[in-house]
Structure formats: structure tokens, C-alpha cells
Amino acid sequence: MTTLLLFVMLATAQRTSAQSFADRCDLQGVYDEFSQATLSSHTPADIDLFHDVFDAPNIVIIDVHGERHDWNAIRDARVKALSEPPTELRQIIETLTITADGAVATVHVITMRRITDAKGAYGLPGVTHTIANVTPMKDTWIKTPVAWRLQTREQLGATDVLIDKEPYELWHPKCPSH
């Protein structure tokens, strides 16, 4: 009887671990699609389509100061960001907790841009640099019958800015991506 109980507990733990890995990889795939859609957005209409596909209708963004922003403010910021598109965007899951109706993930949002430093802010004037911004976020997702939808995104701390240096998280993801 003890052996059977131990076997059942071990099998349950393995299934839970395997399911947790599957959920993590499933959601990492959503983040990868989310990032590619962002990189492919060139017009306000693209932003609206992006919202319809990935966001819950009542999405809220909470900035580093704790201020809440609704869809209208988020849309305005996304449209404004179209003028300086990143060259690369990655969102890498650090931790993931599955909830009754979705998931809560902490992620590193990595935005990379190539700039020509005309004023010499990062060294010699005229040199091209890669600027990487790494922002820690806590995302709350809801799972609908059709797809995952981002409900809230909260910035957990300051953005790290790296000059001509790739973030550690790019090369050490917890689930395979890209």
C-alpha cells in the first residue's frame, strides 16, 4: 500500500511538473507572438488589431510609480512608439504561476534599438550603438476558450539600460524561444 501511494504521488508530481513546463512554454509562445506582432505594427490600425488579439478589453498598465493606465492611454503610448520602433523585442518569462482562470508571470521585457550617437553621449560622436532596455514586469493573464489575454501589466522596478551589451536574459531563457 505504501509503495502504491508513493507511486501515485510521484506520478502526480511528474504530471504537474510536465504540465507546468507545458503551460510555461505555451505562454512563452504567446509572448513571442506578442513581440513579433509589436515589431510588425506600423500603423494605428495595427495597434488596434494587436489589442483585439492579445489584450483583454479592459487591460490596465500600472507604471513604475503605481499609476494605472487604461486602454486609451496605452493606445496613445503605443501609437507614439511607432516613430521609434525597436530592432528587437523579447519578453522572457522569469516565473509563472498558473491560477484558476489564467496565469501570473514575471517577465523581463527586453527592447533593443540601434542608434547613431550624433552628440557623443555614449562615446565618440557619430558611432552607432545598440541600446538595450530591460524592464521587469508582472503580467496577469486570463485564459479564454480561444486564447490567452493580457489583463494587467505592472512594472516592478526601474528599467536597466545597457549600451552595446546584450542582456543576460537573452541567452539564458527558462523555456526555449526564438
JOVEN-V604936 format. One record per residue. RES is the residue in three letters. SS is DSSP state (A for helix, B for strand, O for the rest). Layout:
[[RES | SS] [RES | SS]]
This chain:
[[MET | O] [THR | A] [THR | A] [LEU | A] [LEU | A] [LEU | A] [PHE | A] [VAL | A] [MET | A] [LEU | A] [ALA | A] [THR | A] [ALA | A] [GLN | A] [ARG | A] [THR | A] [SER | A] [ALA | A] [GLN | A] [SER | A] [PHE | A] [ALA | A] [ASP | A] [ARG | A] [CYS | A] [ASP | A] [LEU | A] [GLN | A] [GLY | A] [VAL | A] [TYR | A] [ASP | A] [GLU | A] [PHE | A] [SER | A] [GLN | A] [ALA | A] [THR | A] [LEU | A] [SER | A] [SER | O] [HIS | O] [THR | O] [PRO | A] [ALA | A] [ASP | A] [ILE | A] [ASP | A] [LEU | A] [PHE | A] [HIS | A] [ASP | A] [VAL | A] [PHE | A] [ASP | B] [ALA | B] [PRO | B] [ASN | B] [ILE | B] [VAL | B] [ILE | B] [ILE | B] [ASP | O] [VAL | O] [HIS | O] [GLY | O] [GLU | O] [ARG | B] [HIS | B] [ASP | O] [TRP | A] [ASN | A] [ALA | A] [ILE | A] [ARG | A] [ASP | A] [ALA | A] [ARG | A] [VAL | A] [LYS | A] [ALA | A] [LEU | A] [SER | A] [GLU | A] [PRO | O] [PRO | O] [THR | O] [GLU | B] [LEU | B] [ARG | B] [GLN | B] [ILE | B] [ILE | B] [GLU | B] [THR | B] [LEU | B] [THR | B] [ILE | B] [THR | O] [ALA | O] [ASP | O] [GLY | B] [ALA | B] [VAL | B] [ALA | B] [THR | B] [VAL | B] [HIS | B] [VAL | B] [ILE | B] [THR | B] [MET | B] [ARG | B] [ARG | B] [ILE | B] [THR | B] [ASP | B] [ALA | O] [LYS | O] [GLY | O] [ALA | O] [TYR | O] [GLY | O] [LEU | O] [PRO | O] [GLY | O] [VAL | B] [THR | B] [HIS | B] [THR | B] [ILE | B] [ALA | B] [ASN | B] [VAL | B] [THR | B] [PRO | B] [MET | B] [LYS | B] [ASP | B] [THR | B] [TRP | B] [ILE | B] [LYS | B] [THR | O] [PRO | O] [VAL | O] [ALA | O] [TRP | B] [ARG | B] [LEU | B] [GLN | B] [THR | B] [ARG | B] [GLU | B] [GLN | B] [LEU | O] [GLY | O] [ALA | O] [THR | O] [ASP | B] [VAL | B] [LEU | B] [ILE | B] [ASP | O] [LYS | O] [GLU | O] [PRO | O] [TYR | A] [GLU | A] [LEU | A] [TRP | A] [HIS | O] [PRO | O] [LYS | O] [CYS | O] [PRO | O] [SER | O] [HIS | O]]
